Amino acid sequence: MAEADGKSTVFKGGSEDNEGGKEERKELNVSGSKEGPTESSKDDTGETSGDRPVSDVEGEAEANREGEEEEDTDSMDGSGLYSLTEDPERDVEEERRERTKSGEKRAARKRNRPGSGSNLSTSSDEDDEDDEEEEHKDEDDDEDNNEAMEAWLGAELRDLRGPVWRAVPSLLSREIGRDSHQFARRVCGARGLVQRLELQGRLERHTGCVNTLHFNPTGTRLASGSDDLRVVIWDWAIRHAVLEFDSGHKSNVFQAKFLPHSGDSTLAMCARDGQIRVAELSATQCCKNTKRVAQHKGAAHKLALEPDSPCSFLSAGEDAVVFGIDLRLDRPANKLVVVKEGDKKVGLYTIYVNPAKTHHFAVGGRDQYVRIYDQRKINENDNNGVLKKFCPSHLVSSESKTNITCLVYSHDGTELLASYNDEDIYLFDSNHSDGADYLRRYKGHRNNATVKGVNFYGPCSEFVVSGSDCGHIYLWDKYSARIVQFMEGDRGGVVNCLEPHPHLPGMATSGLDYDIKLWAPTAENPTGLKGLKEVMKKNKRERDEDSMRHGDQYDTQLLWFLMRHMRNRRPQRTRREGGEQDTDESWSSPDSSDEDDGGPDHVQCMSS
């Protein structure tokens, strides 16, 4: 992918010409076939509600009537462009290639048939019949597999809703001062702008995989942490590193977050070495020191901030422990809970605090359950302290070793999003009773090679965004579960971190590449989702093949060994002179361990 030239791009025009009228407005399912719309009521904004399907005839009539009445040329939505049907010329070319492959297979079978070179004249008719039978069988198998794949891709999808934000009326309203305070929020959640996201530039400073990204509350600074054990604070708008310092960790930095209401002076960090550290930053763009405040007995992948607190946060580790950390105390770390399923500890990969009920937090890790706890009443003798837990019904009794790599709450805390290792992404109602099934399912990506993140996008959590092992970035419409944006991310093949800007339409991403990529909705035309269907099918085939293979554990351990060997061969990085002071002074609790997991030779980004 070519890098942006660095010049600021001014968004041109406030309208989108949806040529094609009625045809573009017909919703298509994933396989390219027309779906009948749902019979529903419309509110003042034009959004639809209700899910009761109506007949295809009625749906076409309704779509035709809507197309005749209004063309929505100013919506910037272009929803009719985003089916997964491919270009007809490309389909013809693929069909030609398939016929060529079939002919090659047929010729190979003839060559390999016993006696094929000696008595062809006497058995040519029989050979032709056998070839035709085998060819028809292969075609039938391919057709069955393709139909099954199409059915899987098209299942559990809904119709895209009408555009919530319309460019021209919104701009006119802002000019006369009407609803101007809502303009930015509506723009950030507009599907038309999501479909115009494109690469703006790269931030290059790290010498290892970038595992964490976090904007400060005002959105002016971006913190990044890496396998190189360094943390960089960026003025991302001018693509300049304003501060770089050694984290004090001994292994891969997994998270670095600004504590809210701290004036961007306090940064909390966690890493593979299990340490939870805090960096004190000064206004003169230097790091005063870093201190260890807690120690897990395994890798610590995630921190959870309390939205209104500048001095308290939570940490979760692969030792199954959740620490509550209060920097005002002499011993900041307090063990809140040890997560268990029965008598077995569950190592943790992710933790998140409910923004609406800050005493609630959710965790996920080495099993299929999302667990919610209430800090005010954790009693490990009563259901192991769990308030409630969720899991997709088909994974409750699954024999596959399903893990949760990341989970996040929506902006108002009513929904909970969980990404499963080599499975799909699921949306839960966090206010529902214990054991409720999922609300939505988002599919098409691949989450296998790394501990991959997932996030909401938009001020009202209108979209779901995730990276993938195929190196692409996927954005789903939350309501319909349809993919509305599909972008090529890291050249290294895996995108792990996705951090939406808190106030502007755009985001930062990172993965196995050593840089950070910035995205903004500046494309002249909305996405055509080119190649999406084939990539989705490829991800699904690889996932199915891996699930049937019995040597997965051996393959993972072999990869782990090779990557550790390669890292050990690198020269040891000498600590840079930057004026910062690092200390191993520990504020950890008596329950924490002082054991270290070793140096930075652990495999980057991968689960233990």
C-alpha positions in Angstrom: 0.0 0.0 0.0 1.5 3.4 -0.9 2.0 5.8 1.9 0.1 9.1 2.0 2.2 12.1 0.9 1.9 13.8 4.3 -0.1 16.8 3.0 -3.2 17.7 4.8 -6.3 16.7 2.8 -9.4 18.8 2.8 -12.6 16.9 2.5 -14.3 18.0 -0.7 -18.0 18.4 -1.2 -20.9 17.8 1.1 -22.8 15.4 -1.0 -22.6 12.0 -2.7 -24.1 11.3 -6.1 -25.7 7.9 -5.8 -26.1 7.1 -9.5 -28.3 4.2 -10.3 -31.3 5.4 -8.2 -33.4 2.5 -7.2 -30.9 -0.2 -8.0 -28.3 1.0 -5.5 -30.9 1.2 -2.8 -31.7 -2.5 -3.0 -30.1 -4.4 -0.1 -28.1 -7.4 -1.0 -27.2 -10.3 1.2 -23.6 -11.7 1.5 -24.1 -14.1 -1.4 -25.3 -11.3 -3.7 -28.9 -12.3 -3.7 -31.7 -9.8 -2.9 -33.1 -9.8 0.6 -36.6 -8.7 1.3 -36.7 -5.7 3.6 -38.3 -5.9 7.0 -41.7 -4.5 7.8 -41.1 -1.7 10.3 -42.1 1.7 11.5 -40.0 4.8 10.8 -39.2 7.5 13.4 -38.6 11.2 12.6 -35.0 10.6 11.6 -35.9 8.0 9.0 -34.4 5.0 10.8 -36.3 1.8 10.7 -37.0 -0.6 13.6 -38.4 -4.0 13.8 -37.3 -7.3 12.3 -40.5 -9.0 10.9 -39.7 -10.1 7.3 -42.1 -9.5 4.5 -42.3 -11.1 1.1 -39.7 -10.4 -1.6 -42.5 -8.9 -3.9 -43.6 -6.5 -1.2 -40.0 -5.6 -0.5 -39.2 -4.8 -4.1 -42.3 -2.7 -4.3 -41.4 -0.8 -1.2 -37.9 -0.2 -2.4 -39.2 1.0 -5.8 -41.5 3.5 -4.1 -38.8 4.8 -1.9 -36.4 5.2 -4.8 -39.1 7.2 -6.8 -39.9 9.5 -3.9 -36.4 10.5 -2.8 -32.8 9.7 -4.0 -30.9 10.8 -0.8 -28.2 12.2 -2.9 -26.8 14.1 0.1 -26.6 11.2 2.5 -23.0 10.2 1.7 -24.1 6.7 2.4 -24.0 4.8 -0.8 -25.3 1.7 1.0 -26.2 0.0 -2.3 -22.6 -0.2 -3.2 -21.5 -2.5 -0.4 -22.7 -5.9 -1.2 -20.2 -8.7 -1.5 -20.9 -9.4 -5.2 -17.8 -9.3 -7.3 -17.1 -7.6 -10.6 -18.7 -9.6 -13.5 -15.4 -9.6 -15.5 -13.6 -10.9 -12.5 -16.2 -13.7 -12.1 -15.7 -14.7 -15.8 -11.9 -14.7 -15.3 -12.2 -16.9 -12.1 -14.6 -19.3 -14.0 -12.0 -19.6 -16.8 -9.2 -20.4 -14.3 -11.4 -23.0 -12.6 -12.0 -24.7 -16.0 -8.3 -24.6 -16.7 -7.5 -26.2 -13.4 -10.2 -28.9 -14.0 -8.6 -29.7 -17.4 -5.2 -30.0 -15.8 -6.5 -32.4 -13.2 -8.1 -34.5 -15.9 -4.9 -34.6 -17.9 -3.0 -35.6 -14.7 -5.4 -38.4 -14.0 -4.9 -39.7 -17.6 -1.1 -39.7 -17.2 -1.2 -41.4 -13.9 -3.7 -44.1 -14.9 -2.1 -47.6 -15.2 -1.4 -48.5 -18.9 -2.2 -45.0 -20.0 0.7 -45.1 -22.5 0.2 -48.5 -24.1 -3.4 -49.3 -24.9 -5.1 -45.9 -25.2 -7.0 -46.9 -28.4 -8.8 -49.8 -26.8 -9.9 -48.0 -23.6 -10.4 -44.4 -24.7 -14.2 -44.5 -24.4 -14.0 -46.0 -20.8 -11.3 -43.4 -19.9 -13.5 -40.5 -21.1 -16.5 -41.8 -19.2 -14.4 -42.1 -16.0 -12.9 -38.7 -16.5 -16.4 -37.2 -17.0 -17.6 -38.9 -13.9 -14.7 -37.7 -11.8 -14.9 -34.2 -13.2 -18.6 -34.0 -12.4 -17.9 -35.3 -8.9 -15.3 -32.6 -8.4 -17.6 -29.9 -9.7 -20.4 -31.1 -7.4 -18.1 -31.1 -4.4 -16.9 -27.6 -5.2 -20.4 -26.4 -5.7 -21.6 -27.9 -2.4 -18.7 -26.3 -0.6 -19.3 -23.0 -2.2 -23.0 -23.1 -1.3 -22.2 -24.0 2.3 -19.7 -21.1 2.5 -22.2 -18.7 1.0 -24.9 -19.8 3.4 -22.5 -19.3 6.4 -21.5 -15.8 5.2 -25.1 -14.8 4.7 -26.4 -16.1 8.0 -27.5 -13.9 10.9 -27.3 -10.7 8.9 -29.9 -7.9 8.9 -30.7 -5.1 6.4 -28.6 -2.0 6.7 -30.6 0.9 8.2 -31.1 4.1 6.4 -28.6 6.9 6.8 -28.8 8.7 10.1 -26.6 11.6 9.0 -27.2 13.6 5.9 -24.3 15.9 4.8 -26.0 18.9 3.2 -28.9 19.4 5.7 -26.4 18.9 8.6 -23.9 21.5 7.2 -26.7 24.0 6.5 -28.0 23.5 10.1 -24.5 24.1 11.5 -24.2 27.4 9.5 -27.3 28.9 11.1 -26.3 27.6 14.6 -28.9 24.8 14.9 -27.7 21.7 16.7 -24.1 22.7 16.1 -23.0 21.0 19.3 -24.1 17.6 17.9 -22.5 18.1 14.5 -19.1 16.4 15.4 -20.8 13.4 17.1 -23.1 12.8 14.1 -20.3 13.1 11.6 -18.1 10.6 13.6 -20.9 8.0 13.5 -21.8 8.5 9.9 -21.6 5.3 7.8 -20.8 7.4 4.7 -17.5 8.6 6.3 -16.6 5.2 7.6 -16.8 3.9 4.1 -14.3 6.6 3.1 -11.6 5.8 5.6 -8.1 5.6 4.0 -4.5 5.6 5.1 -3.2 9.1 6.0 0.3 8.3 7.2 2.6 6.3 9.4 4.4 7.0 12.7 7.8 5.4 12.7 10.0 5.2 15.8 9.8 1.8 17.3 12.1 -1.1 16.5 9.6 -3.9 17.5 6.0 -4.8 17.1 3.7 -2.1 18.4 1.3 -3.8 20.9 -0.6 -0.9 22.4 -2.1 2.5 21.3 -4.0 5.0 23.5 -5.2 8.5 23.0 -5.2 11.0 25.9 -8.7 12.2 26.8 -8.4 15.4 24.7 -7.1 13.4 21.7 -4.0 15.6 21.2 -1.5 12.9 22.2 -1.1 9.2 21.4 0.9 6.7 23.5 2.4 3.6 22.0 4.3 0.7 23.5 6.3 -2.0 21.8 8.4 -5.2 22.0 11.4 -2.9 22.0 10.5 -2.0 25.7 10.1 1.7 24.8 7.1 3.9 25.2 6.6 6.8 22.8 4.3 9.8 23.2 3.3 11.3 19.9 1.9 14.6 18.6 0.1 12.5 16.0 -1.3 15.5 14.0 2.2 16.6 13.0 3.6 13.0 13.2 6.2 13.9 15.7 7.4 12.0 18.8 7.4 14.5 21.7 8.7 12.0 24.3 10.4 8.6 24.3 11.5 6.6 27.3 12.4 3.2 28.6 9.4 1.6 30.2 11.4 -0.2 32.9 9.8 -3.5 31.8 12.0 -6.6 31.1 9.7 -8.0 28.4 7.2 -7.0 25.7 5.1 -3.9 26.7 1.5 -4.9 26.2 -0.4 -1.7 27.3 0.4 1.9 28.1 -2.5 4.2 29.0 -2.9 7.8 30.2 -4.8 8.0 33.5 -7.8 10.3 33.1 -7.8 13.7 34.8 -4.1 13.5 35.5 -3.1 16.2 33.0 -1.4 13.6 30.9 1.3 13.3 33.6 0.7 9.7 34.6 1.0 6.7 32.4 0.1 3.1 33.5 1.8 0.2 31.8 1.8 -3.6 31.9 3.9 -6.2 30.1 4.8 -9.9 29.5 7.0 -9.8 32.6 3.9 -9.4 34.7 4.8 -6.1 36.1 2.4 -3.2 36.5 4.4 0.1 36.3 3.5 3.7 36.5 5.5 6.4 34.6 5.5 10.0 35.9 5.8 12.5 33.1 6.8 16.2 33.4 5.6 19.2 31.5 9.1 19.6 30.1 8.6 16.5 27.9 10.7 14.1 29.9 10.0 11.0 32.1 10.9 11.6 35.7 10.8 7.9 36.7 8.9 4.6 36.4 7.9 2.6 39.4 6.5 -0.9 39.8 3.2 -0.9 41.6 2.1 -4.6 41.3 3.5 -7.9 40.1 1.5 -10.8 38.5 2.9 -14.3 38.3 2.2 -14.4 34.6 2.0 -12.0 31.7 -0.2 -9.0 32.2 -2.0 -8.2 28.9 -4.5 -5.5 29.8 -5.3 -2.6 32.2 -8.8 -1.2 32.8 -9.1 2.5 33.6 -11.8 4.0 35.8 -13.3 6.8 33.7 -13.4 9.4 36.5 -10.3 8.5 38.6 -6.8 9.8 38.1 -5.2 7.5 40.6 -7.0 4.1 40.4 -7.2 1.3 37.8 -7.4 -2.5 37.4 -5.0 -5.0 36.0 -5.5 -8.7 34.9 -2.9 -11.4 34.4 -2.4 -14.9 33.1 -2.1 -15.9 36.8 -5.9 -15.4 36.9 -5.5 -12.5 39.4 -7.3 -9.1 39.2 -5.5 -6.3 41.1 -7.2 -3.1 42.1 -4.5 -0.4 42.1 -4.8 2.9 44.0 -1.8 5.2 43.7 -2.8 7.1 46.9 -1.9 4.1 49.1 1.5 3.1 50.5 0.8 -0.4 49.0 -1.2 0.4 45.9 -2.1 -3.2 44.8 -5.0 -5.0 46.3 -6.1 -8.5 45.1 -9.7 -8.2 44.1 -10.4 -11.7 42.9 -8.8 -14.9 41.5 -10.9 -15.9 38.5 -11.9 -19.6 38.6 -14.2 -22.0 36.8 -15.0 -24.5 39.5 -11.6 -25.2 41.2 -9.6 -24.4 38.1 -8.0 -21.0 37.6 -8.7 -19.1 34.4 -5.8 -17.1 33.0 -6.8 -13.7 31.9 -6.1 -11.8 28.6 -8.5 -8.8 29.0 -10.3 -6.6 31.4 -12.6 -3.6 31.1 -14.6 -1.3 33.4 -18.2 -0.5 32.7 -18.2 3.3 32.0 -21.8 3.7 33.3 -21.4 1.5 36.4 -17.7 1.9 37.3 -18.0 -0.7 40.1 -18.6 -3.4 37.5 -15.8 -4.9 35.4 -15.7 -7.7 32.9 -12.8 -10.1 32.3 -12.1 -12.8 29.7 -9.3 -15.3 29.1 -8.5 -19.0 28.7 -12.1 -20.2 28.4 -15.3 -19.3 26.6 -17.0 -17.2 29.4 -17.3 -13.5 29.8 -17.4 -12.8 33.5 -18.8 -9.7 35.2 -17.9 -8.8 38.8 -19.1 -6.1 41.2 -16.2 -4.6 43.2 -18.5 -3.8 46.1 -19.5 -7.5 46.7 -17.0 -10.0 45.6 -17.4 -13.2 47.6 -15.3 -16.0 46.2 -17.3 -18.6 48.2 -20.5 -17.6 46.3 -20.2 -18.6 42.6 -16.5 -17.7 42.8 -17.5 -14.1 43.2 -19.0 -13.8 39.7 -22.0 -11.5 39.3 -23.0 -13.0 35.9 -21.4 -14.5 32.9 -22.1 -14.8 29.2 -21.2 -17.2 26.5 -22.5 -18.0 23.0 -24.8 -21.0 23.4 -23.0 -23.1 20.8 -19.7 -22.6 22.7 -20.9 -23.6 26.1 -20.3 -27.3 25.6 -17.7 -26.9 22.8 -14.7 -29.2 23.0 -12.5 -26.7 21.1 -10.1 -24.6 23.3 -11.8 -21.3 22.8 -10.2 -18.2 24.4 -11.4 -14.6 24.7 -8.6 -12.3 23.5 -10.3 -9.0 24.1 -13.6 -7.5 25.3 -14.9 -3.9 25.6 -18.0 -2.1 26.9 -20.0 0.2 24.6 -20.0 4.0 25.3 -23.0 3.7 27.7 -22.1 0.3 29.2 -25.2 -1.4 28.0 -23.4 -3.7 25.5 -20.4 -5.9 25.8 -18.3 -7.0 22.8 -16.0 -10.1 23.0 -13.5 -11.4 20.4 -12.9 -15.2 20.5 -9.7 -16.9 19.4 -10.2 -18.5 16.0 -13.9 -17.9 16.3 -16.1 -14.8 15.7 -16.9 -11.6 17.5 -20.1 -11.5 19.7 -22.2 -8.8 21.1 -23.9 -9.3 24.5 -26.5 -7.2 26.4 -24.6 -6.5 29.6 -27.8 -5.7 31.5 -29.4 -9.0 30.7 -29.6 -11.8 33.2 -26.9 -14.4 33.8 -26.2 -16.8 31.0 -27.9 -14.9 28.2 -27.0 -15.7 24.6 -25.4 -13.2 22.2 -27.3 -10.5 20.4 -25.1 -10.2 17.2 -22.3 -12.1 15.6 -19.6 -10.5 13.4 -17.7 -12.8 11.1 -15.3 -12.8 8.2 -12.0 -12.0 10.0 -9.4 -14.4 11.5 -8.2 -14.3 15.1 -5.7 -17.0 15.6 -2.0 -15.9 15.5 -2.0 -13.2 18.2 -3.9 -11.9 21.2 -6.0 -9.7 19.0 -8.0 -6.6 20.0 -11.6 -5.5 19.1 -13.3 -2.2 19.6 -16.3 -0.1 19.1 -16.1 2.8 16.6 -18.3 5.9 16.7 -19.4 8.2 19.5 -22.5 6.0 20.1 -20.7 2.7 19.4 -22.3 2.5 15.9 -19.6 0.1 14.4 -17.4 -2.8 15.4 -13.8 -2.8 14.3 -11.2 -5.6 14.4 -7.9 -6.6 12.8 -7.2 -10.0 11.3 -4.5 -12.5 10.6 -4.9 -11.7 6.9 -3.6 -8.3 7.6 -6.8 -6.4 6.9 -9.0 -4.2 9.1 -12.7 -4.9 9.2 -15.5 -2.5 10.2 -19.0 -4.0 10.7 -22.3 -2.0 11.1 -23.2 -3.0 14.6 -27.0 -3.4 14.0 -26.9 -5.3 10.7 -23.6 -7.2 11.3 -22.7 -6.4 7.7 -19.1 -5.3 6.7 -19.1 -1.7 5.6 -15.3 -1.1 5.4 -12.4 -3.4 4.5 -8.9 -2.0 4.5 -5.4 -3.4 4.0 -3.5 -2.9 7.2 -0.1 -4.3 8.2 2.3 -5.8 5.7 3.5 -8.1 8.4 0.2 -9.9 8.1 -1.6 -9.2 11.5 -3.4 -6.2 12.9 -3.8 -6.3 16.6 -4.6 -2.8 18.0 -7.4 -0.4 16.9 -7.8 2.9 18.7 -10.5 5.3 17.5 -9.9 9.0 18.1 -12.1 10.2 21.0 -13.5 13.2 19.2 -12.6 13.0 15.4 -13.6 10.6 12.7 -10.5 8.5 12.4 -8.4 6.0 14.2 -4.9 4.6 14.7 -3.9 1.0 14.2 -0.8 -1.2 14.7 0.3 -4.8 14.6 3.3 -6.8 13.6 4.8 -3.9 11.6 7.0 -1.6 13.5 5.0 1.5 12.6 1.6 3.0 13.6 -0.9 3.8 10.9 -3.3 6.7 10.9 -6.7 6.6 9.1 -9.2 9.3 8.2 -12.3 9.6 6.0 -10.7 11.5 3.1 -11.3 9.1 0.2 -13.1 10.7 -2.7 -15.3 7.7 -3.3 -16.7 5.1 -0.8 -15.2 1.7 -0.6 -16.2 -1.0 -3.1 -15.1 -3.9 -0.8 -12.9 -5.2 -3.6 -11.7 -8.8 -2.9 -13.6 -9.0 0.5 -15.6 -12.1 -0.4 -12.6 -14.2 -1.3 -10.6 -13.1 1.7 -13.5 -14.0 4.0 -13.8 -17.4 2.4 -10.1 -18.0 2.7 -10.2 -17.1 6.4 -13.1 -19.5 7.0 -11.4 -22.3 5.1 -8.2 -21.9 7.1 -10.1 -21.8 10.4 -12.0 -25.0 9.5 -8.8 -26.7 8.5 -7.0 -25.8 11.7 -9.9 -27.0 13.8 -9.7 -30.4 12.2 -5.9 -30.7 12.5 -4.6 -32.5 15.6 -1.1 -31.0 15.5 -2.0 -27.5 16.4 -0.3 -27.5 19.8 2.9 -28.8 18.3 2.8 -26.2 15.5 2.3 -23.4 18.0 5.1 -24.6 20.2 7.5 -25.0 17.2 6.7 -21.4 16.1 7.3 -20.2 19.6 10.7 -21.9 19.8 11.8 -20.6 16.4 10.8 -17.0 17.2 12.5 -17.1 20.6 15.7 -18.5 18.9 15.7 -15.7 16.4 15.2 -13.1 19.1 18.0 -14.5 21.2 20.4 -14.2 18.2 19.8 -10.4 18.1 22.4 -8.2 19.9 21.2 -7.1 23.3 19.8 -3.6 23.1 21.8 -1.1 25.1 19.7 1.3 27.2 19.5 4.7 25.6 20.6 7.8 27.4 17.5 10.0 27.6 17.7 11.6 31.0 14.8 9.4 32.4 15.3 7.4 35.6 14.0 3.9 35.9 13.7 2.1 39.3 12.5 -1.3 40.4 11.1 0.1 43.6 8.0 -1.9 44.3 4.7 -0.8 45.7 3.2 -4.2 45.2 1.1 -6.0 47.7 2.3 -8.9 49.8 0.1 -11.2 47.6 2.1 -10.4 44.5 5.1 -12.2 43.3 8.6 -10.8 42.8 9.4 -13.4 40.2 10.2 -12.1 36.8 9.4 -13.9 33.6 12.7 -13.2 32.1 14.1 -10.9 29.5 12.7 -9.6 26.2 13.2 -12.9 24.4 9.6 -13.9 24.8 7.5 -14.3 21.6 6.0 -10.9 20.7 2.3 -10.5 20.7 1.4 -14.1 21.2 -0.6 -15.7 24.1 1.4 -17.8 26.6 
